[in-house]
Amino acid sequence: MRISRMLLAGTAGLTLMLSACTTDAPDEAAPGGEGGAGMTPDAEWFDEAEYEAQLAQREITPEGSPDEPWLQAIEPEWTDTSEFVHDSPEDATVCFSNASVSNPWRVTGFITMEQQVEALQEEGRIGEFRVSDAADDDNQQISDIQAFVDSGDCDAIIISPSTTATLTPAVETACESGVPVIVFDRGVNTDCMVTFIHPIGGYAYGADAAEFLVENLEPGSRVLALRILPGVDVLEHRWAAAQQIFGESELEVLGFEFTEGDGAKIKDLVSQHLQRGEVDGIWMDAGDGAVAALEAFEDAGQPYPVISGEDELSFMRKWDEEGLTAIAPVYSNFQWRTPVLAAAMILGGEEVPSEWILPQEPIRQGELQDYLDRNADMPSLHYAKFGGEDLPGFPEAWTDR
């Protein structure tokens, strides 16, 4: 497989190394409250019209085959790409600026992307695939994107931004270079790209989790929110949706803690909250640390909470083994296939959606065993909805990571 790595991190993907402001003890947790108290979403991150749209999109049947959800689209508006047709797509260079592979979700996704690239190269639909990895450093990613532009070698540029506002000018610079730009996963504050690819979004994710807790907890129950870091649109939107839903409920929200996604920190913070009183529910903006949170309850001899995790297998297996009352919100990991497929389509002159909204369905109790069976041989840090079963390296590319 012809993949050039400029700055690609390797085993760093197995642990979260995100930098963020964080609290050290629960008495410094950001305020919560019962019902609406302290639960007003930050206006910078809450767009009520978009919030309502995402919640409605959960009920819309996407266009395309359900057997290929990475090619499905919800209410697409198609964009002509004939100006970007490449005479010899097998020689076209696709460049990818990645925010990082600093957590298991991104590691799983990048493996899937690599395998999709290999399939497209074998089909003669793209040529060289160049990758830069910014290791969650905004300045590094800005430099990486500029290097791609300055090289003049890229026939298409794919960008997964580290953060939203800071990366916007760099994305605009890439657009101004004249090559098609594809943004996916996290958004930026511009629409200059040919297509922006993402699942329904953070509001839908946060709402799925919050609604589940409201439905499964008694009024007055105490909920702790665990967040990774501030300033990333999809994460801020998850919390804003939760605030909106919790604010209309009778649950008592103890507040939120920034955890940097670190399992030890998650366990310590939850343990400290349990020392102060009962915690009946755990809401998380990303659930790959959910097992660490549950271990705090075990150590304290407390009953497991109602919890929102994610489709990471360590959590799903724990859910099954312990009979938890749980839900796995999903930020569809299979989306990592879509940007390189979009690049091939654009270089071939095919229309693509200007905003490519992919389906995003949580895993509930009724689907749990099916997804566990499908992923029985996968490692604990794997994501159930990775969508790579038909790719050339399956299953070894994922099991041998």
C-alpha positions as CSV (number, residue, x, y, z in Angstrom):
1,M,0.0,0.0,0.0
2,R,1.4,3.3,-1.0
3,I,1.1,5.5,2.1
4,S,3.7,8.1,3.0
5,R,3.8,9.2,6.6
6,M,5.1,12.6,7.4
7,L,4.4,12.8,11.1
8,L,2.3,9.8,11.8
9,A,2.1,8.8,15.4
10,G,2.2,5.1,16.2
11,T,1.5,3.6,19.6
12,A,0.5,6.9,21.0
13,G,-3.0,6.1,19.7
14,L,-3.5,3.7,22.5
15,T,-3.8,6.3,25.2
16,L,-5.5,9.6,25.4
17,M,-3.0,12.5,25.5
18,L,-5.3,15.4,25.0
19,S,-4.4,18.7,26.6
20,A,-7.1,20.6,28.3
21,C,-8.0,22.7,31.3
22,T,-9.2,20.4,34.0
23,T,-10.3,20.2,37.6
24,D,-8.4,18.4,40.2
25,A,-11.1,17.7,42.8
26,P,-14.8,17.5,42.8
27,D,-15.3,20.6,44.9
28,E,-14.0,22.5,41.9
29,A,-16.5,20.9,39.5
30,A,-18.4,23.2,37.3
31,P,-21.8,23.8,38.7
32,G,-24.9,21.8,38.0
33,G,-28.2,21.8,39.8
34,E,-31.7,20.4,39.9
35,G,-33.8,20.9,36.9
36,G,-32.9,24.1,35.2
37,A,-30.4,25.3,37.7
38,G,-27.0,25.7,36.1
39,M,-28.1,23.9,33.0
40,T,-28.3,26.7,30.5
41,P,-26.2,25.9,27.5
42,D,-23.4,28.2,26.6
43,A,-24.6,30.5,23.8
44,E,-21.3,30.1,22.0
45,W,-22.0,26.4,21.5
46,F,-25.7,26.2,21.4
47,D,-27.7,26.8,18.2
48,E,-31.2,25.9,19.0
49,A,-32.2,25.5,15.3
50,E,-29.3,23.1,14.7
51,Y,-30.1,21.3,17.9
52,E,-33.7,20.7,16.8
53,A,-32.6,19.8,13.3
54,Q,-30.2,17.1,14.6
55,L,-32.8,15.6,16.9
56,A,-35.2,15.4,14.0
57,Q,-32.5,13.9,11.7
58,R,-32.4,10.9,14.1
59,E,-35.8,9.9,12.7
60,I,-35.0,10.4,9.0
61,T,-34.1,7.4,6.8
62,P,-30.9,8.2,5.0
63,E,-30.4,7.8,1.2
64,G,-28.3,4.9,0.1
65,S,-27.9,1.3,1.0
66,P,-28.0,0.4,4.8
67,D,-25.3,-2.2,4.0
68,E,-23.0,0.7,3.3
69,P,-23.8,3.3,5.9
70,W,-20.5,5.1,5.2
71,L,-22.0,6.1,1.8
72,Q,-25.5,6.9,3.1
73,A,-26.5,10.6,3.4
74,I,-29.3,12.3,5.3
75,E,-31.2,14.9,3.1
76,P,-28.1,15.5,0.8
77,E,-27.7,18.6,-1.4
78,W,-25.4,17.5,-4.2
79,T,-22.4,19.5,-5.4
80,D,-21.0,19.3,-8.9
81,T,-17.3,18.4,-8.9
82,S,-16.5,18.3,-12.6
83,E,-13.9,21.1,-12.2
84,F,-11.8,18.7,-10.2
85,V,-11.7,15.7,-12.6
86,H,-8.2,14.1,-12.7
87,D,-7.1,12.7,-16.0
88,S,-5.3,9.8,-14.4
89,P,-6.8,9.2,-11.0
90,E,-4.5,6.3,-10.4
91,D,-1.7,8.9,-10.2
92,A,-3.6,11.4,-8.1
93,T,-2.1,12.2,-4.7
94,V,-4.5,12.5,-1.8
95,C,-3.1,14.3,1.3
96,F,-4.6,13.8,4.8
97,S,-4.0,16.2,7.7
98,N,-5.0,14.3,10.8
99,A,-5.5,15.9,14.2
100,S,-4.1,12.8,15.9
101,V,-4.4,9.1,16.6
102,S,-4.4,9.9,20.3
103,N,-7.4,7.9,21.4
104,P,-8.8,4.4,20.6
105,W,-11.6,5.9,18.5
106,R,-9.2,7.6,16.2
107,V,-6.9,4.6,16.1
108,T,-9.7,2.4,15.0
109,G,-10.9,4.9,12.4
110,F,-7.4,5.5,10.9
111,I,-6.9,1.7,10.5
112,T,-10.2,1.6,8.6
113,M,-9.2,4.6,6.5
114,E,-5.9,2.9,5.6
115,Q,-7.7,-0.2,4.5
116,Q,-10.2,1.8,2.4
117,V,-7.2,3.6,0.7
118,E,-5.7,0.2,-0.1
119,A,-8.9,-0.9,-1.8
120,L,-9.2,2.4,-3.8
121,Q,-5.5,2.1,-4.9
122,E,-6.1,-1.5,-6.1
123,E,-9.1,-0.2,-8.1
124,G,-7.0,2.6,-9.6
125,R,-9.2,5.3,-8.2
126,I,-6.4,7.1,-6.3
127,G,-2.6,7.0,-6.2
128,E,-0.3,8.0,-3.3
129,F,-1.8,8.7,0.1
130,R,0.2,11.2,2.2
131,V,-0.5,11.5,5.9
132,S,0.5,14.1,8.5
133,D,-0.3,13.7,12.2
134,A,-0.5,16.8,14.4
135,A,-0.6,14.9,17.7
136,D,-3.5,17.2,18.9
137,D,-1.3,20.3,18.4
138,D,-3.2,23.1,16.6
139,N,0.0,24.9,15.5
140,Q,1.5,21.7,14.2
141,Q,-1.6,21.0,12.2
142,I,-1.6,24.5,10.8
143,S,2.0,23.9,9.7
144,D,1.1,20.5,8.2
145,I,-1.7,21.9,6.1
146,Q,0.5,24.8,4.9
147,A,3.2,22.2,4.0
148,F,0.7,20.3,1.9
149,V,-0.4,23.5,0.1
150,D,3.2,24.7,-0.5
151,S,4.3,21.3,-1.9
152,G,1.8,21.6,-4.8
153,D,1.7,17.8,-4.9
154,C,-1.8,17.3,-3.5
155,D,-4.7,16.7,-5.8
156,A,-7.1,16.6,-2.9
157,I,-6.7,17.5,0.8
158,I,-8.6,15.8,3.6
159,I,-8.6,17.5,7.0
160,S,-9.8,16.3,10.3
161,P,-9.3,19.4,12.5
162,S,-7.9,19.4,15.9
163,T,-10.1,22.3,17.1
164,T,-12.7,24.4,15.4
165,A,-11.9,28.1,15.5
166,T,-8.1,27.9,15.4
167,L,-8.0,25.6,12.4
168,T,-10.5,27.6,10.3
169,P,-7.9,29.9,8.6
170,A,-5.7,26.9,7.7
171,V,-8.7,25.2,6.1
172,E,-9.5,28.4,4.2
173,T,-5.9,28.5,3.0
174,A,-6.2,25.0,1.7
175,C,-9.4,25.9,-0.1
176,E,-7.7,28.9,-1.7
177,S,-5.0,26.6,-3.2
178,G,-7.6,25.4,-5.8
179,V,-7.6,21.7,-4.9
180,P,-10.7,20.1,-3.5
181,V,-10.8,20.1,0.3
182,I,-12.7,17.6,2.3
183,V,-13.3,18.1,6.1
184,F,-14.6,15.4,8.3
185,D,-15.3,14.5,11.9
186,R,-14.8,17.9,13.6
187,G,-16.1,21.1,11.9
188,V,-14.6,24.5,11.2
189,N,-16.2,27.9,10.8
190,T,-16.2,28.0,7.0
191,D,-18.0,26.3,4.2
192,C,-15.3,26.6,1.6
193,M,-14.7,22.9,1.5
194,V,-16.2,20.8,-1.3
195,T,-17.8,18.5,1.3
196,F,-18.0,18.4,5.1
197,I,-18.5,14.8,6.3
198,H,-19.8,13.9,9.7
199,P,-22.5,11.8,11.5
200,I,-25.6,13.7,12.6
201,G,-23.6,15.5,15.2
202,G,-22.8,16.3,18.8
203,Y,-26.3,17.5,19.7
204,A,-27.8,14.1,18.7
205,Y,-25.0,12.2,20.6
206,G,-25.5,14.2,23.8
207,A,-29.2,14.0,23.6
208,D,-29.2,10.2,23.1
209,A,-27.2,9.9,26.3
210,A,-29.1,12.5,28.4
211,E,-32.6,11.2,27.3
212,F,-31.6,7.7,28.4
213,L,-30.6,8.9,31.8
214,V,-33.8,10.9,32.2
215,E,-35.9,7.9,31.2
216,N,-34.1,5.4,33.5
217,L,-33.5,7.5,36.6
218,E,-36.1,8.5,39.3
219,P,-36.7,12.2,39.8
220,G,-34.2,13.7,42.1
221,S,-31.5,11.3,41.1
222,R,-27.9,12.6,41.1
223,V,-26.0,12.7,37.8
224,L,-22.3,13.5,37.3
225,A,-21.1,14.6,33.8
226,L,-17.6,13.6,32.6
227,R,-16.2,15.6,29.7
228,I,-12.9,15.3,27.9
229,L,-11.9,18.9,27.1
230,P,-13.4,22.2,26.0
231,G,-13.3,24.0,22.7
232,V,-14.1,21.1,20.3
233,D,-17.4,21.7,18.5
234,V,-18.7,18.1,18.6
235,L,-17.9,17.8,22.3
236,E,-19.3,21.2,23.3
237,H,-22.5,20.3,21.3
238,R,-22.8,17.0,23.2
239,W,-22.7,18.9,26.5
240,A,-25.0,21.7,25.4
241,A,-27.7,19.1,24.3
242,A,-27.3,17.4,27.7
243,Q,-27.7,20.7,29.5
244,Q,-30.9,21.4,27.5
245,I,-32.4,18.0,28.3
246,F,-31.3,17.8,32.0
247,G,-32.5,21.4,32.5
248,E,-36.0,20.3,31.5
249,S,-35.9,17.2,33.8
250,E,-36.1,16.6,37.6
251,L,-32.6,15.2,37.9
252,E,-30.0,16.8,40.0
253,V,-26.8,17.4,38.0
254,L,-23.8,17.6,40.3
255,G,-21.8,19.4,37.7
256,F,-19.1,18.3,35.2
257,E,-15.5,17.4,35.4
258,F,-12.9,17.7,32.6
259,T,-11.0,14.4,32.6
260,E,-8.6,14.7,29.6
261,G,-10.0,11.3,28.7
262,D,-7.5,9.8,31.2
263,G,-8.8,6.6,32.9
264,A,-6.9,7.1,36.1
265,K,-8.2,10.7,36.4
266,I,-11.8,9.6,35.6
267,K,-11.6,6.9,38.3
268,D,-10.1,9.3,40.9
269,L,-12.7,12.1,40.2
270,V,-15.6,9.7,40.4
271,S,-14.2,8.2,43.6
272,Q,-14.0,11.6,45.2
273,H,-17.7,12.4,44.3
274,L,-18.8,9.0,45.7
275,Q,-17.0,9.9,49.0
276,R,-19.3,13.0,49.2
277,G,-22.6,11.2,48.4
278,E,-24.5,9.1,46.1
279,V,-24.1,9.2,42.3
280,D,-27.0,7.6,40.5
281,G,-26.1,8.3,36.9
282,I,-23.0,9.0,34.8
283,W,-23.2,11.1,31.5
284,M,-20.1,11.1,29.3
285,D,-19.3,13.2,26.3
286,A,-17.0,10.3,25.1
287,G,-17.4,6.9,26.6
288,D,-14.0,5.3,26.2
289,G,-13.3,5.9,29.9
290,A,-16.5,4.4,31.1
291,V,-15.0,1.3,32.5
292,A,-12.7,3.4,34.7
293,A,-15.8,5.3,36.0
294,L,-17.5,2.0,36.8
295,E,-14.4,0.7,38.6
296,A,-14.8,3.6,41.0
297,F,-18.2,2.3,42.0
298,E,-16.8,-1.2,42.5
299,D,-14.0,0.1,44.7
300,A,-16.5,2.1,46.8
301,G,-18.9,-0.9,47.1
302,Q,-21.6,1.2,45.5
303,P,-24.2,-0.1,43.0
304,Y,-23.5,0.6,39.4
305,P,-25.0,3.8,38.0
306,V,-27.2,4.2,35.0
307,I,-24.5,5.2,32.5
308,S,-23.9,6.4,28.9
309,G,-20.7,5.0,27.4
310,E,-19.8,4.5,23.8
311,D,-19.5,1.6,21.3
312,E,-16.0,0.8,22.5
313,L,-15.8,-2.9,23.2
314,S,-14.3,-2.6,26.7
315,F,-17.4,-0.8,27.8
316,M,-19.8,-3.0,25.8
317,R,-18.4,-6.2,27.3
318,K,-18.6,-4.7,30.8
319,W,-22.2,-3.7,30.1
320,D,-23.0,-7.3,29.1
321,E,-21.0,-9.0,31.9
322,E,-22.5,-6.8,34.7
323,G,-26.1,-6.4,33.3
324,L,-25.7,-2.6,33.4
325,T,-28.5,-0.2,32.6
326,A,-26.6,1.5,29.9
327,I,-26.6,2.9,26.4
328,A,-23.8,3.3,23.9
329,P,-24.1,6.6,22.0
330,V,-22.3,6.4,18.7
331,Y,-20.2,8.9,16.7
332,S,-20.1,6.6,13.7
333,N,-16.5,5.3,13.4
334,F,-17.2,4.1,9.9
335,Q,-17.1,7.8,8.9
336,W,-13.3,7.3,8.4
337,R,-14.0,5.5,5.1
338,T,-16.1,8.3,3.7
339,P,-13.4,11.1,3.1
340,V,-11.2,8.9,0.9
341,L,-14.2,7.6,-0.9
342,A,-15.3,11.2,-1.4
343,A,-11.8,12.1,-2.7
344,A,-12.1,9.3,-5.3
345,M,-15.5,10.5,-6.3
346,I,-14.5,14.1,-6.6
347,L,-11.4,13.2,-8.7
348,G,-13.7,11.2,-10.9
349,G,-16.1,14.1,-11.3
350,E,-19.0,12.5,-9.3
351,E,-21.3,14.6,-7.3
352,V,-21.0,14.6,-3.6
353,P,-23.2,16.1,-0.8
354,S,-22.0,19.6,0.2
355,E,-22.7,18.5,3.8
356,W,-22.5,14.8,4.0
357,I,-24.5,13.8,7.0
358,L,-24.0,10.1,7.9
359,P,-26.4,8.0,10.0
360,Q,-25.7,7.9,13.8
361,E,-27.7,5.3,15.8
362,P,-26.8,4.4,19.4
363,I,-26.5,0.8,20.5
364,R,-29.2,-0.1,22.9
365,Q,-29.7,-3.3,25.0
366,G,-31.6,-5.0,22.2
367,E,-28.6,-4.7,19.8
368,L,-25.8,-5.3,22.3
369,Q,-25.3,-9.0,21.8
370,D,-25.4,-8.8,18.1
371,Y,-22.5,-6.2,18.0
372,L,-20.6,-8.2,20.6
373,D,-20.9,-11.3,18.5
374,R,-19.8,-9.5,15.3
375,N,-16.7,-8.1,17.1
376,A,-15.9,-11.2,19.3
377,D,-12.3,-11.4,18.1
378,M,-11.6,-7.6,18.3
379,P,-9.5,-6.0,21.0
380,S,-11.0,-4.1,23.9
381,L,-10.1,-0.7,22.5
382,H,-11.9,-1.4,19.2
383,Y,-15.2,0.3,18.2
384,A,-18.2,-1.9,17.3
385,K,-19.5,0.3,14.5
386,F,-16.2,0.6,12.6
387,G,-17.7,-0.6,9.3
388,G,-14.6,-2.3,7.9
389,E,-15.7,-6.0,7.6
390,D,-15.6,-5.9,3.8
391,L,-12.1,-4.3,3.5
392,P,-9.0,-6.2,2.4
393,G,-7.2,-6.3,5.7
394,F,-10.1,-7.6,7.8
395,P,-9.7,-8.8,10.5
396,E,-6.0,-8.8,11.0
397,A,-5.5,-5.0,10.4
398,W,-7.6,-4.3,13.4
399,T,-6.8,-7.3,15.6
400,D,-3.0,-6.9,15.1
401,R,-2.9,-3.1,15.8
